[in-house]
Amino acid sequence: AWGKKNGRPIYLGEFGAYSRADMDSRARYTAFVARTAEELGMSWAYWEFGASFGAYERGTGTWREELLTALVSPK
């Protein structure tokens, strides 16, 4: 609302779910934040790419599918 009223884009700089939480909770939280930001017209960035919070597992060269799906799936 503020951004539209003032002609300013809003950017949600970073969000992520603690890596010690269970993956189902992490994926639900991630999807909720990403979709809510999008519904509010905000762009966003996920913290982080390839370390413990990340959607990509550098050690194995694979995606954490639950997080990837949460980030890129439509509602």
Backbone as XML, in Angstrom:
<?xml version="1.0"?>
<chain id="A" units="angstrom">
  <residue number="1" name="ALA">
    <atom name="N" x="0.822" y="-1.189" z="0.000"/>
    <atom name="CA" x="0.000" y="0.000" z="0.000"/>
    <atom name="C" x="0.874" y="1.264" z="0.000"/>
  </residue>
  <residue number="2" name="TRP">
    <atom name="N" x="1.860" y="1.331" z="0.866"/>
    <atom name="CA" x="2.709" y="2.519" z="0.934"/>
    <atom name="C" x="3.440" y="2.715" z="-0.388"/>
  </residue>
  <residue number="3" name="GLY">
    <atom name="N" x="3.991" y="1.640" z="-0.935"/>
    <atom name="CA" x="4.733" y="1.748" z="-2.184"/>
    <atom name="C" x="3.885" y="2.262" z="-3.326"/>
  </residue>
  <residue number="4" name="LYS">
    <atom name="N" x="2.681" y="1.737" z="-3.451"/>
    <atom name="CA" x="1.788" y="2.198" z="-4.517"/>
    <atom name="C" x="1.378" y="3.642" z="-4.290"/>
  </residue>
  <residue number="5" name="LYS">
    <atom name="N" x="1.053" y="3.978" z="-3.060"/>
    <atom name="CA" x="0.627" y="5.339" z="-2.733"/>
    <atom name="C" x="1.720" y="6.356" z="-3.039"/>
  </residue>
  <residue number="6" name="ASN">
    <atom name="N" x="2.966" y="5.963" z="-2.811"/>
    <atom name="CA" x="4.091" y="6.878" z="-2.984"/>
    <atom name="C" x="4.902" y="6.628" z="-4.253"/>
  </residue>
  <residue number="7" name="GLY">
    <atom name="N" x="4.419" y="5.736" z="-5.107"/>
    <atom name="CA" x="5.115" y="5.461" z="-6.361"/>
    <atom name="C" x="6.495" y="4.865" z="-6.172"/>
  </residue>
  <residue number="8" name="ARG">
    <atom name="N" x="6.651" y="4.018" z="-5.154"/>
    <atom name="CA" x="7.945" y="3.414" z="-4.845"/>
    <atom name="C" x="7.817" y="1.895" z="-4.809"/>
  </residue>
  <residue number="9" name="PRO">
    <atom name="N" x="8.718" y="1.192" z="-5.474"/>
    <atom name="CA" x="8.696" y="-0.269" z="-5.377"/>
    <atom name="C" x="9.195" y="-0.714" z="-4.000"/>
  </residue>
  <residue number="10" name="ILE">
    <atom name="N" x="8.683" y="-1.822" z="-3.537"/>
    <atom name="CA" x="9.120" y="-2.388" z="-2.263"/>
    <atom name="C" x="9.865" y="-3.684" z="-2.560"/>
  </residue>
  <residue number="11" name="TYR">
    <atom name="N" x="11.023" y="-3.833" z="-1.950"/>
    <atom name="CA" x="11.868" y="-5.004" z="-2.144"/>
    <atom name="C" x="12.085" y="-5.683" z="-0.803"/>
  </residue>
  <residue number="12" name="LEU">
    <atom name="N" x="11.687" y="-6.936" z="-0.690"/>
    <atom name="CA" x="11.948" y="-7.735" z="0.503"/>
    <atom name="C" x="13.337" y="-8.332" z="0.326"/>
  </residue>
  <residue number="13" name="GLY">
    <atom name="N" x="14.313" y="-7.716" z="0.980"/>
    <atom name="CA" x="15.709" y="-8.010" z="0.723"/>
    <atom name="C" x="16.137" y="-9.442" z="0.937"/>
  </residue>
  <residue number="14" name="GLU">
    <atom name="N" x="15.807" y="-10.052" z="2.037"/>
    <atom name="CA" x="16.221" y="-11.427" z="2.293"/>
    <atom name="C" x="15.252" y="-12.069" z="3.262"/>
  </residue>
  <residue number="15" name="PHE">
    <atom name="N" x="14.948" y="-13.326" z="3.011"/>
    <atom name="CA" x="14.228" y="-14.135" z="3.990"/>
    <atom name="C" x="14.663" y="-15.570" z="3.801"/>
  </residue>
  <residue number="16" name="GLY">
    <atom name="N" x="14.564" y="-16.337" z="4.838"/>
    <atom name="CA" x="14.920" y="-17.748" z="4.774"/>
    <atom name="C" x="14.455" y="-18.433" z="6.040"/>
  </residue>
  <residue number="17" name="ALA">
    <atom name="N" x="14.495" y="-19.741" z="6.029"/>
    <atom name="CA" x="14.063" y="-20.531" z="7.176"/>
    <atom name="C" x="15.265" y="-21.269" z="7.754"/>
  </residue>
  <residue number="18" name="TYR">
    <atom name="N" x="15.393" y="-21.198" z="9.044"/>
    <atom name="CA" x="16.520" y="-21.783" z="9.766"/>
    <atom name="C" x="16.733" y="-23.238" z="9.370"/>
  </residue>
  <residue number="19" name="SER">
    <atom name="N" x="17.943" y="-23.592" z="9.060"/>
    <atom name="CA" x="18.244" y="-24.915" z="8.517"/>
    <atom name="C" x="18.052" y="-26.055" z="9.510"/>
  </residue>
  <residue number="20" name="ARG">
    <atom name="N" x="17.948" y="-25.769" z="10.781"/>
    <atom name="CA" x="17.721" y="-26.837" z="11.762"/>
    <atom name="C" x="16.243" y="-27.168" z="11.934"/>
  </residue>
  <residue number="21" name="ALA">
    <atom name="N" x="15.386" y="-26.377" z="11.335"/>
    <atom name="CA" x="13.948" y="-26.686" z="11.362"/>
    <atom name="C" x="13.676" y="-27.831" z="10.393"/>
  </residue>
  <residue number="22" name="ASP">
    <atom name="N" x="12.559" y="-28.526" z="10.589"/>
    <atom name="CA" x="12.223" y="-29.610" z="9.668"/>
    <atom name="C" x="11.899" y="-29.026" z="8.290"/>
  </residue>
  <residue number="23" name="MET">
    <atom name="N" x="12.166" y="-29.808" z="7.263"/>
    <atom name="CA" x="12.041" y="-29.324" z="5.889"/>
    <atom name="C" x="10.611" y="-28.928" z="5.541"/>
  </residue>
  <residue number="24" name="ASP">
    <atom name="N" x="9.620" y="-29.652" z="6.038"/>
    <atom name="CA" x="8.233" y="-29.297" z="5.735"/>
    <atom name="C" x="7.910" y="-27.894" z="6.248"/>
  </residue>
  <residue number="25" name="SER">
    <atom name="N" x="8.328" y="-27.591" z="7.462"/>
    <atom name="CA" x="8.091" y="-26.251" z="8.024"/>
    <atom name="C" x="8.852" y="-25.191" z="7.241"/>
  </residue>
  <residue number="26" name="ARG">
    <atom name="N" x="10.083" y="-25.490" z="6.862"/>
    <atom name="CA" x="10.876" y="-24.545" z="6.082"/>
    <atom name="C" x="10.209" y="-24.241" z="4.746"/>
  </residue>
  <residue number="27" name="ALA">
    <atom name="N" x="9.730" y="-25.281" z="4.082"/>
    <atom name="CA" x="9.093" y="-25.098" z="2.774"/>
    <atom name="C" x="7.796" y="-24.308" z="2.904"/>
  </residue>
  <residue number="28" name="ARG">
    <atom name="N" x="6.990" y="-24.611" z="3.917"/>
    <atom name="CA" x="5.729" y="-23.879" z="4.108"/>
    <atom name="C" x="5.991" y="-22.404" z="4.383"/>
  </residue>
  <residue number="29" name="TYR">
    <atom name="N" x="6.942" y="-22.113" z="5.264"/>
    <atom name="CA" x="7.282" y="-20.729" z="5.587"/>
    <atom name="C" x="7.792" y="-20.002" z="4.342"/>
  </residue>
  <residue number="30" name="THR">
    <atom name="N" x="8.694" y="-20.640" z="3.620"/>
    <atom name="CA" x="9.280" y="-20.038" z="2.427"/>
    <atom name="C" x="8.212" y="-19.716" z="1.395"/>
  </residue>
  <residue number="31" name="ALA">
    <atom name="N" x="7.328" y="-20.664" z="1.139"/>
    <atom name="CA" x="6.249" y="-20.439" z="0.172"/>
    <atom name="C" x="5.329" y="-19.321" z="0.637"/>
  </residue>
  <residue number="32" name="PHE">
    <atom name="N" x="5.003" y="-19.307" z="1.925"/>
    <atom name="CA" x="4.107" y="-18.275" z="2.450"/>
    <atom name="C" x="4.699" y="-16.884" z="2.267"/>
  </residue>
  <residue number="33" name="VAL">
    <atom name="N" x="5.953" y="-16.716" z="2.643"/>
    <atom name="CA" x="6.578" y="-15.396" z="2.537"/>
    <atom name="C" x="6.691" y="-14.965" z="1.073"/>
  </residue>
  <residue number="34" name="ALA">
    <atom name="N" x="7.141" y="-15.859" z="0.210"/>
    <atom name="CA" x="7.301" y="-15.506" z="-1.208"/>
    <atom name="C" x="5.967" y="-15.136" z="-1.845"/>
  </residue>
  <residue number="35" name="ARG">
    <atom name="N" x="4.947" y="-15.963" z="-1.639"/>
    <atom name="CA" x="3.637" y="-15.676" z="-2.255"/>
    <atom name="C" x="2.998" y="-14.424" z="-1.663"/>
  </residue>
  <residue number="36" name="THR">
    <atom name="N" x="3.144" y="-14.215" z="-0.368"/>
    <atom name="CA" x="2.574" y="-13.011" z="0.253"/>
    <atom name="C" x="3.243" y="-11.763" z="-0.300"/>
  </residue>
  <residue number="37" name="ALA">
    <atom name="N" x="4.568" y="-11.787" z="-0.408"/>
    <atom name="CA" x="5.281" y="-10.643" z="-0.985"/>
    <atom name="C" x="4.793" y="-10.377" z="-2.405"/>
  </residue>
  <residue number="38" name="GLU">
    <atom name="N" x="4.653" y="-11.421" z="-3.195"/>
    <atom name="CA" x="4.187" y="-11.258" z="-4.576"/>
    <atom name="C" x="2.773" y="-10.688" z="-4.628"/>
  </residue>
  <residue number="39" name="GLU">
    <atom name="N" x="1.902" y="-11.184" z="-3.764"/>
    <atom name="CA" x="0.528" y="-10.668" z="-3.725"/>
    <atom name="C" x="0.490" y="-9.186" z="-3.373"/>
  </residue>
  <residue number="40" name="LEU">
    <atom name="N" x="1.465" y="-8.746" z="-2.589"/>
    <atom name="CA" x="1.552" y="-7.340" z="-2.194"/>
    <atom name="C" x="2.342" y="-6.503" z="-3.202"/>
  </residue>
  <residue number="41" name="GLY">
    <atom name="N" x="2.761" y="-7.128" z="-4.294"/>
    <atom name="CA" x="3.479" y="-6.405" z="-5.338"/>
    <atom name="C" x="4.948" y="-6.172" z="-5.035"/>
  </residue>
  <residue number="42" name="MET">
    <atom name="N" x="5.513" y="-6.947" z="-4.119"/>
    <atom name="CA" x="6.922" y="-6.794" z="-3.756"/>
    <atom name="C" x="7.786" y="-7.786" z="-4.523"/>
  </residue>
  <residue number="43" name="SER">
    <atom name="N" x="8.977" y="-7.356" z="-4.869"/>
    <atom name="CA" x="9.979" y="-8.307" z="-5.334"/>
    <atom name="C" x="10.712" y="-8.817" z="-4.097"/>
  </residue>
  <residue number="44" name="TRP">
    <atom name="N" x="11.420" y="-9.931" z="-4.232"/>
    <atom name="CA" x="12.054" y="-10.519" z="-3.056"/>
    <atom name="C" x="13.336" y="-11.252" z="-3.424"/>
  </residue>
  <residue number="45" name="ALA">
    <atom name="N" x="14.130" y="-11.558" z="-2.411"/>
    <atom name="CA" x="15.327" y="-12.385" z="-2.560"/>
    <atom name="C" x="15.358" y="-13.391" z="-1.419"/>
  </residue>
  <residue number="46" name="TYR">
    <atom name="N" x="15.721" y="-14.620" z="-1.736"/>
    <atom name="CA" x="15.814" y="-15.671" z="-0.723"/>
    <atom name="C" x="17.223" y="-15.721" z="-0.159"/>
  </residue>
  <residue number="47" name="TRP">
    <atom name="N" x="17.318" y="-15.908" z="1.146"/>
    <atom name="CA" x="18.609" y="-16.102" z="1.799"/>
    <atom name="C" x="18.750" y="-17.580" z="2.050"/>
  </residue>
  <residue number="48" name="GLU">
    <atom name="N" x="19.458" y="-18.259" z="1.450"/>
    <atom name="CA" x="20.602" y="-18.015" z="0.620"/>
    <atom name="C" x="20.641" y="-19.057" z="-0.474"/>
  </residue>
  <residue number="49" name="PHE">
    <atom name="N" x="21.601" y="-19.022" z="-1.351"/>
    <atom name="CA" x="21.608" y="-19.958" z="-2.483"/>
    <atom name="C" x="22.126" y="-21.344" z="-2.102"/>
  </residue>
  <residue number="50" name="GLY">
    <atom name="N" x="23.372" y="-21.423" z="-1.661"/>
    <atom name="CA" x="23.975" y="-22.748" z="-1.555"/>
    <atom name="C" x="24.660" y="-23.088" z="-0.252"/>
  </residue>
  <residue number="51" name="ALA">
    <atom name="N" x="24.248" y="-22.515" z="0.836"/>
    <atom name="CA" x="24.776" y="-22.932" z="2.138"/>
    <atom name="C" x="23.624" y="-23.561" z="2.926"/>
  </residue>
  <residue number="52" name="SER">
    <atom name="N" x="23.702" y="-23.562" z="4.228"/>
    <atom name="CA" x="22.729" y="-24.334" z="5.014"/>
    <atom name="C" x="21.278" y="-23.887" z="4.844"/>
  </residue>
  <residue number="53" name="PHE">
    <atom name="N" x="21.025" y="-22.609" z="4.662"/>
    <atom name="CA" x="19.658" y="-22.138" z="4.421"/>
    <atom name="C" x="19.234" y="-22.379" z="2.975"/>
  </residue>
  <residue number="54" name="GLY">
    <atom name="N" x="20.172" y="-22.600" z="2.116"/>
    <atom name="CA" x="19.966" y="-22.531" z="0.678"/>
    <atom name="C" x="19.081" y="-23.582" z="0.052"/>
  </residue>
  <residue number="55" name="ALA">
    <atom name="N" x="18.624" y="-23.244" z="-1.145"/>
    <atom name="CA" x="17.796" y="-24.154" z="-1.933"/>
    <atom name="C" x="18.657" y="-25.108" z="-2.758"/>
  </residue>
  <residue number="56" name="TYR">
    <atom name="N" x="19.950" y="-24.877" z="-2.799"/>
    <atom name="CA" x="20.862" y="-25.711" z="-3.585"/>
    <atom name="C" x="21.907" y="-26.306" z="-2.659"/>
  </residue>
  <residue number="57" name="GLU">
    <atom name="N" x="22.164" y="-27.581" z="-2.812"/>
    <atom name="CA" x="23.167" y="-28.279" z="-2.008"/>
    <atom name="C" x="24.447" y="-28.392" z="-2.827"/>
  </residue>
  <residue number="58" name="ARG">
    <atom name="N" x="25.399" y="-27.511" z="-2.535"/>
    <atom name="CA" x="26.637" y="-27.479" z="-3.324"/>
    <atom name="C" x="27.431" y="-28.773" z="-3.226"/>
  </residue>
  <residue number="59" name="GLY">
    <atom name="N" x="27.415" y="-29.385" z="-2.062"/>
    <atom name="CA" x="28.199" y="-30.607" z="-1.865"/>
    <atom name="C" x="27.800" y="-31.741" z="-2.788"/>
  </residue>
  <residue number="60" name="THR">
    <atom name="N" x="26.523" y="-31.836" z="-3.089"/>
    <atom name="CA" x="26.030" y="-32.918" z="-3.949"/>
    <atom name="C" x="25.639" y="-32.432" z="-5.338"/>
  </residue>
  <residue number="61" name="GLY">
    <atom name="N" x="25.597" y="-31.122" z="-5.520"/>
    <atom name="CA" x="25.186" y="-30.565" z="-6.804"/>
    <atom name="C" x="23.712" y="-30.774" z="-7.103"/>
  </residue>
  <residue number="62" name="THR">
    <atom name="N" x="22.910" y="-30.801" z="-6.046"/>
    <atom name="CA" x="21.473" y="-31.031" z="-6.216"/>
    <atom name="C" x="20.664" y="-29.928" z="-5.546"/>
  </residue>
  <residue number="63" name="TRP">
    <atom name="N" x="19.433" y="-29.802" z="-5.995"/>
    <atom name="CA" x="18.503" y="-28.845" z="-5.396"/>
    <atom name="C" x="17.809" y="-29.473" z="-4.201"/>
  </residue>
  <residue number="64" name="ARG">
    <atom name="N" x="17.520" y="-28.668" z="-3.214"/>
    <atom name="CA" x="16.613" y="-29.079" z="-2.145"/>
    <atom name="C" x="15.221" y="-28.830" z="-2.714"/>
  </residue>
  <residue number="65" name="GLU">
    <atom name="N" x="14.648" y="-29.873" z="-3.266"/>
    <atom name="CA" x="13.432" y="-29.759" z="-4.071"/>
    <atom name="C" x="12.290" y="-29.059" z="-3.344"/>
  </residue>
  <residue number="66" name="GLU">
    <atom name="N" x="12.131" y="-29.320" z="-2.054"/>
    <atom name="CA" x="11.043" y="-28.696" z="-1.305"/>
    <atom name="C" x="11.171" y="-27.174" z="-1.306"/>
  </residue>
  <residue number="67" name="LEU">
    <atom name="N" x="12.403" y="-26.689" z="-1.111"/>
    <atom name="CA" x="12.620" y="-25.241" z="-1.098"/>
    <atom name="C" x="12.533" y="-24.655" z="-2.501"/>
  </residue>
  <residue number="68" name="LEU">
    <atom name="N" x="13.074" y="-25.346" z="-3.468"/>
    <atom name="CA" x="12.983" y="-24.866" z="-4.844"/>
    <atom name="C" x="11.522" y="-24.729" z="-5.262"/>
  </residue>
  <residue number="69" name="THR">
    <atom name="N" x="10.727" y="-25.738" z="-4.973"/>
    <atom name="CA" x="9.302" y="-25.692" z="-5.302"/>
    <atom name="C" x="8.614" y="-24.555" z="-4.567"/>
  </residue>
  <residue number="70" name="ALA">
    <atom name="N" x="8.954" y="-24.365" z="-3.300"/>
    <atom name="CA" x="8.348" y="-23.280" z="-2.521"/>
    <atom name="C" x="8.683" y="-21.914" z="-3.111"/>
  </residue>
  <residue number="71" name="LEU">
    <atom name="N" x="9.872" y="-21.779" z="-3.664"/>
    <atom name="CA" x="10.298" y="-20.492" z="-4.208"/>
    <atom name="C" x="9.718" y="-20.191" z="-5.583"/>
  </residue>
  <residue number="72" name="VAL">
    <atom name="N" x="9.614" y="-21.181" z="-6.437"/>
    <atom name="CA" x="9.244" y="-20.897" z="-7.822"/>
    <atom name="C" x="7.840" y="-21.326" z="-8.225"/>
  </residue>
  <residue number="73" name="SER">
    <atom name="N" x="7.143" y="-22.020" z="-7.363"/>
    <atom name="CA" x="5.798" y="-22.476" z="-7.721"/>
    <atom name="C" x="4.766" y="-21.376" z="-7.561"/>
  </residue>
  <residue number="74" name="PRO">
    <atom name="N" x="3.821" y="-21.336" z="-8.483"/>
    <atom name="CA" x="2.706" y="-20.397" z="-8.292"/>
    <atom name="C" x="1.839" y="-20.861" z="-7.132"/>
  </residue>
  <residue number="75" name="LYS">
    <atom name="N" x="0.916" y="-20.023" z="-6.746"/>
    <atom name="CA" x="0.039" y="-20.301" z="-5.598"/>
    <atom name="C" x="-0.471" y="-21.706" z="-5.559"/>
  </residue>
</chain>
